[in-house]
Amino acid sequence: MPGQRGGRTTSGYCAGMRSNPRSVTLLASLCAVALAAGCATVPVPAEVVQADAAAPAQPVPSAAKAAAVRKPVHVRRIDPGQTGWFSSPALVDLDGDGTREIVAPLYSTYVYSASGTKLATGTATSGRVYAPSVVADLDHDGTTEVVVGGSGTVAAYEWRDGALGVKAGWPASVASGGQKPEVRGLAAADLDGDGTIEVVATTTNTSATGSQVFVFSANGSLYQPAGGHSPAWPRYNQLTGSGNDKDFNGYGNHGYGAYGLNVGIGQLDDDPQLEIVVTFDNHQINLFNHDGTSVLASDWYTNRASEYAGQRLGWGQFIRWLSPSVEDAQWHAHTGAWPSPKKVSWLQWTASPPSIGDLDNDGHAEVIGVPNVEKKIPYQTQAHAVMALDGAQNGGVRSGRRHAGFTTLPKTGKPIVRSSGDWYPPDGIPAPTLVDLNGDSRLDIVFPGNDGYIYAISATGKRLWRYGYAPGKKRTFASEVSAADLNGDGRPELVFGVYGRAKKSGRLVVLKPTGGKIASLTVPKQGTDGNGIGIAAAPSIADLDGNGTLEIVTTSIDHGLDIWTVPGSTSGTSAWPTGRGSLLRNGTVGG
């Protein structure tokens, strides 16, 4: 996506695909598909639709006698004088005193007390902080780290004696291909089960020799598991040989940058180590083993090039089609010429964050994303589609295949077209939230479309409801959706922000799990910013001050942070309480 301007600093990188001739060449040779039958686009109505009239009734649990959820009340505004982006604040008890601090990376990294007092500032990164920070004790030494990505570097701060100090071995460089790219995705997990946490960073990068996926050990060095190919990271590494990217399994893996919060981590095959999911330009979604090697897709996907005929492809080696019939013809039946991207639709993952969860409760996780549906040249987004892909469990027999219920993909309506010079929203949409809405013990998928609606999709691919957050309003968009039980009835409420170009666009919205509106509150004392007004980052929800009542903390584009309290709430379960699901930011249910 084009560079983004605002706040006190200018920082941004080209989205790669729209200016990268390699992307056009690849797509012209690979892309395609006809629109899935029965998925008509939906016009934006003239007034707010709290839930579709056709939405099926949701079962009400026995705990439904709990008190009704009350509207959040604005408590205070914190304005550090810098623009916020998509970095959800972290609410965490850094010092063990029973109250949580607010960690808020904007350009600098700020720490505030629950009462709004500034406690510390970190300046170890340059440029804006696009992705939410990881907060964890990386090496289990009893000290909490705050990991932040900027331009060209990833920094890890230690919280000691009420201050942010740079951890030994950090900052770590993500420079490659002669560029110092911006970190757009940040996630963490113990990849190999050794008791320490690894940090994964994805970056912009339009260089043919550049890398987009970096993994760092707790000490700031590039992660190199024992017995793995060397170097394991970064990827794409342009190296030849077994396990490397340049000539992996025939037509090699390659990419030209990750442009949204483009990374997830989860258990997606049969070994005990975790896998890393990355979406990237040129338009693919890839799955990496912890040692950097690509995970093979099902043998249903095989290479059509004559010199590699019949070889299994890796996840990142092929375009995904919208139409299942086109996908069948191209990768299974091996028939026909490549369809023209001018006439048929294909799926583009460049700015689509992946989430990971077990939709059908079979003990195996799936990968869920909401890629762009593209057609025509230059590329024009027709809609966004919900895709669930099976992992590589059971020997990879269904690795990368469409999950049951997602053969024909649920779609949004046509996105609102950005005006010339608009940097927002990104070409992709925020990450899908995975949460059980109706108490059936199965995960549902909730996400904002760029067509003015929040959508809820069942674990079997059926639309449950949609809520109109901006009907009839041009250039108005929504954040990733957070989920927490606000009244102790065992059902999650949904909380998200709204932002746009018009004055006073900022709103905080709370929905019932059935899609009905609880509150739509205008953010007080909104400022001005060339990038937009309002809340673009997912709200964070926790008991901030230790009084048993939940607070909501939001980061805005135009004026810093806001703290809201939810009267009568209880600090119970939080299914997806912050950006990317947890403070590890790995897009996996439960972190």
N, C-alpha and C positions, 0 to 999 in steps of 0.2 A: 504494500500500500504506500501511497505517497507519504512524504514526510509530514509530520504533525507539528504545529507551531502553537505556542502559547506559554503562559506562565513566564518565568524569567529566563528560560533557556529554549533554544531550538534544537531539536534532535529528531532524526527520522531517516528512514531508509526506504528505497524503492521496493515495492512488493514483489519484484522479481518477475512474476509470470506476465504481467501486463507490459513490461518493457524488455523482457528477455527473449531474444529471438530463438533461443534453444527451446523454450516452452512452446512456442508456436510450431516449430518444426516437429517436436515430439507429438504434440496434439494432432497435427495434421496427419500423422502416420498411425496414430493409435486410437483416437477418440470416437465416442459415439453414443447413440441410442435414442430410441423412440420413447416418448413420455409414457409412464406407467398408466395403464387404464384405470379409470375410476378415481383418479386423484385430482379433481378439479381445483383450480385456484379459487381463493376466497376473497372477495372485495372487502375493503375496509368499510364498515358501516358508518352511518352518520352520527351515531351516538354510542356511548360505552355499552358494550355487551358484557355483563358480568360473567355469564356462562352461556354456552350454546343452549338453545331451547331443546335441541335434539340430544343433548348429553344424557346418558343413562344415569338413573339415580344411583348414588353411591351408598353402600351399606353403612349403617351407623352402629358403632361399637357400643358395648354396654356402658362404657364410661361417658356416654354422651351427656349425662346430667351435670357435668362440670360446668363451671361458670363460663358465660360467653366471653370471648376474647375482647378486651377493651382496646381502644385506639391508642397507639403510641403517643407519648407526650414529649415534646422537644425540651431537652434539659439545658444544653449549651452548645455553642459553636466554638470551634478551635480553628483559628486561621493563621497558619505559619507563613502565609504569603507566597505559596508555591502551588502550581497546578497539579491536581491529582489525575491519575489515568485509570488503569484497571487493577491497581494494587489494593486488594481488600485489606483493611487493617487487621492486625493480629491482636487478639485479646488474650493475654497470658500473664500469669503471676510470675514475674521474673525474679522477685526477691523473696518469695515464700511467706509473705506477710498476710495472706488470705484475701487480698484484693488484687485485681488484675491491672496490668499496665496496658496502654494502647501503643502498639508499634505501628508507625505510619510512614512508610517510604513514599516520598513524592519525587523530589530531586535529591535533597538530603533525606536521611533516615531519622525520624523523630520518635522519641519515647515520651509519652505523657502519662501522668497518674490518672486514676479513675475520676478525679475531680477536675482534670483538665490542665494541671500544672505541667509545664515542660520539664522533664527530668534529664534528657540527654539528646545529643545530636550526633549523627554519624555522617561523615563526608568522604568515605573511602572509595566511593564510586563517582563517576562523572556522568552527566546527562540525567535524563528522567529515569525513574523506576517504573517500568511498564507492567511487570508481572508481580503478583503478590509475593511477599517475602516468606521464606521457609523459617520456621522457629522450632528448634529442637535442640536437645543435648546430643550433638553429633557423635561424640566419642565416649559418652557415658562417664564423664569425669565429674559430674555434679554441677557443671556450669552450662547455662542455656546459651545457645548461639542464635543469632539472627543473620540469615543469609539473604543477600540482596544482589540483584543483577542490574548493571548499568550499561554504559557503552564501552565495550571492549574488555570488561572485567566482571568478575563475581567476587564479592567481598563477604566474609564471615566475621561478624562482630561477636565478642563475648560480653555478657553482662556481668560486670564485676564492680562492687562497691558503688552502685548507682550510676555507672557510666558505661558507654559503649567503647570497648577497646578492640582493635583489629586482632583477630586470632592469628597466632603464629602460622606461617605458611600461606596466608592469604594477604591480599586479593589474588585471585587466580585469573589468568588471561584467557579470553576467548577469541583473541586475534588470530586470523588465518586468511590466506589468499590475498595478503596485502591490505586487508580491511580490519577495522575495529568495530565489529557489528554490535548492534543493540541486542541485549538479552530480552527475548519476548516470552519465554516460558521457563519456569523454574519449578522443580519437583524434587522430592527426596524420599528415600526408603532404604532399609537395610537389604541391599540387593542379593547378597550372598550368605546372609544368616550368621555373620561373624560377630554381631553385637555392635557394630558401628554403622553409621548412616552415610550413604553416598548421596551426592547432590547432582542432579541432572539439569543442564541448562541448554535451551535451544535458542538459536539466534537468527537474525537476518544475515544474509550473505549472498551476493549475486556473482561472486567470483567462481569461475570454473574450477579453481583449485582450493576454494574455501570449504570450510566445514560448518555444519549446523548443529551437531549434537555433541555435547561435551559432558563427561561424567567425572566428578572429582571425589577423591577420598576425603575423609574428615580433616586431614592435615593440609588440604588445598592442592595436593598433587593430582595429576591425571590418574584416574583409577585404572589399575592393571591387575586383574585377577590372576592368581597363580594358574599356570598351565594354559592360559588363553593366548590367542594370537597377539602379537606385539607389533605396533601399539594397538591396544583394544579401542582406545578413544583418543581423539575425536573421530566421528563419522560425519560425513562421508570422507574417506581418507585417500582416495585416488591411488591406492596401492594395488598391485597385482598379486595373484596367488590365492590359495585357498582361504576362504573366510574374509577376504578383503573386498572393497566396494567396487573397484574399477572393472573387474571381470568376474563378478559374482554370478555364477550359474548362467553364464551367457551374457545377455544384455544387462549391464551392471546397474546397481543402485546408484542414484545420484540425486542431488537436490540443489536448489538455489535459494534456500532460506526458509525459515519458519516465522510466521507473521502474526499469529495470535498467541494464546496461551497453549502452545501446541504440543504438550507432552503429558503423558499419563504413565503410571507404573502399577503393575499388578501381576498376579500369578496366572499365567496364560498358557502354560504347557505342563509337561509331566515331571520336570525336574524341580528340585526344591528352590532354585534361585528365581528371582523375579524378572519379568520382562519389561521393556520400555517401549511404549507406543509413541510414535512421532508422526505428525502430519506436516507436509512440507510442499513447497514448489519443487519440481514439476507436478503438482496436483495429486500426488499419491499419499497413501497412509502406509507406514512401515512398522514392523515389529522387530525389535532387536533383543537378542539374548543379553545377559548381563556382561558377557565378554565382548560385545560389539558385533558379533556375527548376526546376520539377518535370519529370521525364522522363516522356514519354508512354508509356503501356502500348500493347501491340499493338492494332490496330484490331479484334481479337476482342472487346475490352472497349469497349463504347460506351455513351454516356449514354442512359438510357431516358426522361428528362424530356422532355416534348413540345417545349419551346422549344429544347432542345439535341439533339434526336433524331439519332442517328448520329454525334455527335462523339466522338472518341477521349478517353478518360479518362487522367488521370495515375495513377501507381502508388498514390498515397495517397488516391484518391477512391472506393474501394469495399472492401467486406468480402470476405474470402476464405472460400470455402466448404470444408468438409471433403469433401463428396461432389462428384466431378467432374460428375455428371449435373445436380446443382442449379446448379453454376457454369455449365455449358453453357446451361441453360435461362434463367438470369437475365442473362447477359452476352453470349451469342452468339445464342441462339434468340429471346430477348426474349419469353418466354412465361410465363404464369401470374402469380399474385399472389406477393408476397414471403412466404417461409416464416416460420412463427412460431418465435422462438428458444426457446419453451417446449417445442417438439416435435422440432426438428432441430438438428444441431450445426454450429457455425461456428468460425472460427479467430480468436483474439484475440491480438494481438501486443504488448500494453501493456508487458510486462516481458521480452520475448524478444530477446536480443542477436543480431544478424545476423553471420554469417561469410561470407567471399568466397573462392572458389577454382574452378579449372577441373576439374570432376569428370570430364569425358570426354576431356580432352587434345585438344580441337579448337582451342585457342588463344583461347577465349572463356570468361570467368569466369561463374560462377553465384552467386546469393545463396542461402545456406542458413540456415534458422532452425528453431526448435522452438517454435512457438506453442502456446498453450493450446487444447484442444478444449472448447468451452463449450456448455452447453444449460441451459435452465430460467431463470427469473427469480425471485429474484436469481440472478446468474450462478453456475454451479457447474461447476468444471473436471472434465471426465470423463476426460481423459488429456492427454498432450502428443504432438504429431504432427511428424514430420520433413518439412519442405517445402523443396524446391529449386526456385528460380525462374530462368528464363532472363533474361539481361541484355538490353540494348537494342542489341546489335550487329546488323550487317547491315541497317541502316535501321530497326531496331525491330520486325521482322516477328514476333518471338516475345517481345517485351518483356513481362516479368511473367508469362508462361505457365509452367505446370508443366513442369519439366525431364523429359526422357525417363527412365522408371523410377519417377517420383514422381506418376503419375496417381492411384493409390491410395496413400495415405500410410502409412508405417510409424508405429506408435503405441506408446506406453508403456502400462503398466497404470494403474489409477486411482490418483491421488496420495494420499499419506497426508494426512488431514484435520488441519489445524492446530487446536489447542485455542483456546478463547476467551482473548484476551490475548496470543497468540503473534504475534510480528512476523516470525518466520522459519519456513520459508524465504519468499522473495518469491513472489508468485503465479506468476511465470515461473520458468524454470530457467536454470542457467548456459549460457554460450555453447557452441555446438558446436565441437569441435576437429577440424580437417581434417588428416589424416595418412595416408600409405600404410602400411597395416598388414601387407600380405601380399606386398609386393615386386612387384606387378603394374603399378607406375608410374601408378596411379590413386588419387585421394584417397578415403579412407573417412571416415565421420562418426562421431565418438565424443562421447557426452554423458551426463551423469547425469540420470536421471529422478527425480522426487520420489516414486517408488514403491519405492525401495530397490535399484534396479539401475543399473549402467552399461551403456549400449547401444553396440554397434558396427554401423553401417549401411554397406553398400557404396555405391560410386559409382552403382550402378544401382538403389538403393532396397531391397536385400534385407538382412534382418537377418543378420549374421555370427555374433554371440554376444551374450550378456548376462552380467554378473557381479553377484551379489547382495552388495552392500556392507553392507546392514543388514537382513537378513531377519528378520522378526518383531519388529523394534524400532521402536516408534512414535516419531515426531518426530525422526528421524535422517536426515541429508541429506548430499550430497556436493558438493564444489567443482567448478569447471571442471577439465578434465583437461589436464595438461601431457604432452608427449611428447619423449623424447630417447633416443638410442642409448646405453645405459649400459655395454655390454660390447664395442662395436666390431664387431658382427656384421652391421651394415647394416640392422638392424630396430629400430624404435623401441619402447622400453618406455613404459608409461603410468603416470603418477604423479598422485595426487589426494588431497585431504584429506576427512575426514569430521567432521561436527559435529552436535550435537543438544542436547536439553534435559536429558538425564540426566547425572549425574556421570560424569566420565571418558569422555565421548562422543568426545573427539578422537582420531583415528587418521590415520596416514599409510599409504597403500596403494600398492603397486607391482604392476602387472600385466604379463604377457607380451603381445605383440601378438595372440596368439590368445585372450586373455581369461583365461588361467590365473593364479592368484595366485603372486606371488613373495614378497611380504611384506605383512602388515597389522600395523602397529606402534602400540601405544598411546603417545600423546604423554606424556612424563614431566612430573611436577609441574604437572598441570593445575589451573587456578584455578576461580573461580566467576564467573558473569556472568548478569544477568537475560535477556540475549538468546540465550544458548546457550553451549556449550562446544565447542572444537575449531577446525578449520581450514575456514573458509568461502571464502577466497581461493585461487585457483590457485597451487600451489607454483611457485617459480622455480628453474631448474636451470642451473648453470654451474660452471666451475672457478673457485672463489672466491679461492683463495690462490695460484694459479699453479703448483701442484705436479703438474699433469696429471691429477688425480683430480677427479671431479665432486662438487659439493655440491648439496644441496637446501635451500632456505630457505623457511620457511612462516610466514605471519602467522596468528595465532589470534584468536578473539573474546575469550578469557578471560585471556591472560597475555603478549601480545606476540609475539615471534618465536622460532623454533627453527632451528638449523643442524644439518643432518645430512650425513654424508659417505657415499659409496658405495664401499666398498673394492674395489679392482681395476678400477674404471671408467676409461674413457678420455674425454677431452674431444673427442669427435668431433662428429657431426651432432646437431643439436637441431631437430627438426621443428616443435615448438610449445613452446618452452622456458619460457614464462611466460604470465601472464594476457593474453588477446586476441592471442596469437601472437608478439608482439615488443614491444620497448620503445616503439614507435610506437602500440601498442594498437589497431591499425586492423582487426583481425580478418581479415587477409589473409595467406595463406601466404607466408612470407618477409618479411613487413613491408612 
